[in-house]
Amino acid sequence: MKTNSAQPTAAQGSGLAETGTNDNTAAITGVAAALIVAGGGTAVAVRRRKARRAA
């Protein structure tokens, strides 16, 4: 007679992938937004500087 040594899924806890939000999501989003704003500001500053030199 064979015995099954594997425990039932309910006894092992859920084997499902973790879904939902991560605690770091807000921080990552904030840093990304800050980088986008900084890049946009740099682009505007460079354009203004070039326009002043050309005029």
C-alpha positions in Angstrom: 0.0 0.0 0.0 1.4 3.4 -1.0 1.2 6.3 1.4 1.1 9.9 0.2 3.6 11.9 2.1 2.6 15.2 0.5 0.5 17.4 2.8 -2.8 18.8 1.6 -2.6 22.4 0.3 -4.7 23.7 3.1 -2.2 22.4 5.7 0.7 24.0 3.9 -0.9 27.4 3.6 -1.8 29.1 0.4 0.5 28.3 -2.5 -0.9 31.2 -4.5 1.2 34.0 -5.8 1.2 37.2 -3.8 -1.1 39.7 -5.3 -2.1 43.3 -4.4 -0.1 46.3 -3.7 3.5 46.3 -2.4 4.5 48.6 0.4 7.2 50.1 -1.7 4.8 51.1 -4.5 4.1 54.6 -3.2 7.8 55.3 -2.7 8.7 54.1 -6.1 5.9 56.1 -7.7 7.1 59.2 -5.8 10.7 58.8 -6.9 9.6 58.3 -10.5 7.4 61.4 -10.5 10.3 63.5 -9.0 12.7 62.3 -11.7 10.2 63.1 -14.4 9.6 66.6 -13.0 13.4 67.1 -12.6 14.0 66.0 -16.2 11.3 68.3 -17.5 12.7 71.3 -15.5 16.2 70.6 -16.9 14.8 70.5 -20.5 13.0 73.8 -20.0 16.1 75.4 -18.5 18.3 74.3 -21.3 15.9 75.6 -23.9 15.7 79.0 -22.2 19.5 79.2 -22.0 19.9 78.4 -25.7 17.2 81.0 -26.6 19.0 83.7 -24.6 22.3 83.0 -26.3 20.7 83.0 -29.8 18.9 86.3 -29.2 
